[in-house]
Amino acid sequence: MALSGTTDSDPAAPIMFDHLSLSTFNELELMVYHYVIKHREQIPYMRIRELAQAAGVSTTTVLRFCKKLGCTGFSEFRIRFKLSLEQDTASVARFGVNELMSFFKSINNPEFETLIDQAAALISDAERVLFVGVGTSGSLGKYGARFFSNVGKFSNHIDDPYYPISTDTFHNAVAIILSVSGETQDMLKLAQKFSFHKCKIISITNSETCSLAKLADFNLSYHMPQFMVGHNHNITTQVPVVYIIETIGRRLTANPPA
């Protein structure tokens, strides 16, 4: 089996964590992924037990992680990963940039483009578009509504989790719900109300295994390491969310609503 990101003409191509590979990882395997991209310089010199302990998982999880990338085991993964570092001429040291580079590499493939096309098609067919989120996601929802309106798809935003959803005005509408964790109870209740009133839901979350993603008709996820200040303030980067919103919006200009 070829490694993700390899081609027939380039068998020694470095490992690429593309969106398709990331979508197959469970929560524990994502912990390995996040550790690897944050400590990439150390990975080629670590033993499997050391990586498992550092990532807070079992060696079995590390092996599953390697096999989902097309490697026969940890030794092959380590060799291929070291090769990818040697072939990477861009030296990035600033905190957070590695994670963003990994995100943009992961979506540079036809699979992710197809997801964007599918989301744009749902939105293009809708008579009404609503961006929904609270806190930072609420601010992004306001931005998303304005951006979509700028490209010709008039949209509104809701940043009140108690907004009344009790009429049939949401029939043939799409609610784009933004949530990092996808586990905020108020957002889940609101999503259920939208579904009850036959409103399509597109969720943009950090993981496709969260509760909101499972409630949604369609999910886009970005798989970034979560960062918390204290127990209540989530400062996970939202750069991928902005990129996804803008990419869908621009796709709408290629297929403008009737």
FINUVO-658858 format. One record per residue (C-alpha): residue in one letter; x, y, z. Coordinates in pm, whole numbers, padded with zeros to 5 digits, always signed. Last residue first. Layout:
N
aXYZ;...
//
This chain:
258
a-03025+03144-00919;p-02735+03105-00681;p-02389+03161-00829;n-02183+02858-00927;a-01828+02997-00963;t-01917+03269-00713;l-02032+02999-00472;r-01683+02847-00479;r-01554+03180-00348;g-01781+03149-00049;i-01681+02788+00014;t-01314+02890+00010;e-01381+03188+00237;i-01559+02979+00498;i-01295+02703+00486;y-01008+02953+00517;v-01174+03133+00808;v-01226+02801+00982;p-00865+02694+00918;v-00737+03021+01075;q-00943+02957+01388;t-00650+02868+01611;t-00746+02693+01934;i-00782+02958+02203;n-01055+02786+02409;h-01136+02967+02732;n-01319+02771+03001;h-01083+02546+03194;g-00781+02773+03228;v-00660+02893+02893;m-00722+02603+02654;f-00541+02496+02340;q-00680+02237+02101;p-00446+02089+01840;m-00596+02133+01491;h-00800+01870+01308;y-00985+02077+01042;s-01333+01930+01010;l-01610+01979+00754;n-01940+01813+00830;f-02264+01751+00641;d-02616+01665+00751;a-02518+01754+01106;l-02603+01558+01420;k-02288+01344+01398;a-02071+01651+01344;l-02232+01814+01649;s-02154+01512+01868;c-01782+01506+01785;t-01625+01240+01559;e-01567+01473+01262;s-01319+01676+01465;n-01227+02045+01486;t-01572+02152+01377;i-01750+02314+01084;s-02105+02182+01085;i-02341+02203+00788;i-02703+02164+00892;k-03010+02144+00669;c-03326+02297+00815;k-03621+02061+00833;h-03777+02221+01144;f-03670+01929+01362;s-03318+01956+01222;f-03292+02321+01325;k-03420+02234+01672;q-03161+01956+01707;a-02887+02197+01606;l-03002+02443+01874;k-02985+02170+02137;l-02634+02077+02022;m-02527+02441+02029;d-02653+02482+02385;q-02473+02163+02491;t-02134+02265+02354;e-01982+01938+02228;g-01867+02028+01878;s-01529+02110+02029;v-01435+02392+01792;s-01789+02496+01704;l-01934+02666+01396;i-02285+02585+01277;i-02372+02659+00914;a-02752+02650+00911;v-02898+02586+00566;a-03252+02680+00469;n-03514+02501+00259;h-03752+02504+00558;f-03619+02745+00818;t-03926+02969+00801;d-04132+02674+00928;t-04151+02819+01277;s-04010+02749+01622;i-03639+02814+01625;p-03617+03079+01896;y-03259+03203+01956;y-03143+03061+02288;p-02784+02997+02173;d-02757+03366+02072;d-02482+03425+01816;i-02704+03391+01510;h-02576+03514+01173;n-02755+03614+00855;s-02681+03539+00491;f-02734+03688+00146;k-02551+03480-00113;g-02401+03733-00356;v-02028+03714-00292;n-02040+03998-00038;s-02336+03834+00137;f-02124+03521+00186;f-01847+03731+00340;r-02091+03916+00566;a-02246+03595+00693;g-01901+03440+00744;y-01779+03739+00944;k-02080+03720+01174;g-02023+03346+01209;l-01659+03409+01291;s-01766+03635+01576;g-02006+03366+01696;s-01730+03107+01678;t-01525+03329+01909;g-01808+03325+02160;v-02120+03154+02024;g-02193+03012+01681;v-02449+02998+01400;f-02419+03116+01041;l-02759+03117+00872;v-02827+03074+00501;r-03170+03112+00337;e-03313+02995+00007;a-03077+02698-00007;d-02960+02545-00336;s-02627+02730-00333;i-02563+02626+00026;l-02597+02254-00042;a-02387+02286-00359;a-02117+02482-00173;a-02090+02206+00089;q-02054+01941-00182;d-01791+02145-00368;i-01592+02197-00047;l-01603+01824+00023;t-01486+01751-00332;e-01195+01991-00290;f-01101+01801+00025;e-01084+01474-00163;p-00899+01631-00459;n-00593+01715-00246;n-00422+02008-00077;i-00629+01978+00240;s-00362+01803+00449;k-00084+02035+00330;f-00282+02337+00450;f-00338+02175+00789;s+00024+02066+00826;m+00138+02419+00748;l-00098+02549+01015;e+00040+02305+01274;n+00398+02392+01187;v+00315+02763+01216;g+00186+02732+01571;f+00505+02820+01753;r+00767+02981+01532;a+01048+02757+01416;v+00983+02681+01051;s+01269+02575+00827;a+01144+02534+00473;t+01363+02292+00281;d+01151+01987+00356;q+01325+01697+00188;e+01522+01605+00500;l+01208+01625+00712;s+01016+01401+00472;l+01298+01148+00480;k+01282+01140+00860;f+00908+01067+00831;r+00971+00784+00591;i+01225+00626+00823;r+01006+00670+01131;f+00699+00532+00955;e+00896+00229+00836;s+01017+00157+01189;f+00669+00215+01336;g+00504-00055+01129;t+00394-00169+00785;c+00335+00192+00683;g+00032+00292+00474;l-00064+00598+00676;k-00342+00403+00847;k-00073+00150+00936;c+00130+00407+01128;f-00168+00526+01335;r-00268+00167+01407;l+00088+00104+01531;v+00076+00414+01752;t-00256+00299+01898;t-00109-00044+01978;t+00185+00129+02150;s-00069+00279+02390;v-00156+00648+02422;g-00044+00952+02619;a+00147+01116+02334;a+00477+01107+02526;q+00415+00750+02642;a+00328+00626+02293;l+00622+00810+02140;e+00865+00663+02394;r+00719+00315+02351;i+00760+00338+01974;r+01122+00441+02008;m+01216+00801+01931;y+01495+00925+01707;p+01295+01001+01391;i+01024+01169+01607;q+01245+01431+01774;e+01244+01694+01496;r+00870+01652+01436;h+00769+01746+01787;k+00453+01949+01721;i+00357+01754+01407;v+00413+01420+01583;y+00228+01515+01902;h-00078+01626+01707;y-00077+01304+01504;v-00042+01084+01813;m-00335+01261+01979;l-00527+01220+01652;e-00472+00846+01687;l-00637+00857+02027;e-00939+01050+01898;n-00993+00821+01599;f-00802+00873+01275;t-00978+00794+00946;s-01061+01159+00869;l-00694+01248+00907;s-00601+01014+00623;l-00857+01169+00387;h-00751+01519+00486;d-00392+01455+00389;f-00110+01391+00631;m+00162+01381+00372;i+00447+01136+00415;p+00747+01220+00200;a+00779+01103-00162;a+01007+00802-00205;p+00776+00624-00447;d+00768+00922-00685;s+00619+00818-01017;d+00354+00598-00856;t+00262+00882-00622;t+00293+00933-00250;g+00065+01162-00047;s-00063+00893+00183;l+00186+00607+00173;a+00136+00343-00089;m+00000+00000+00000;
//
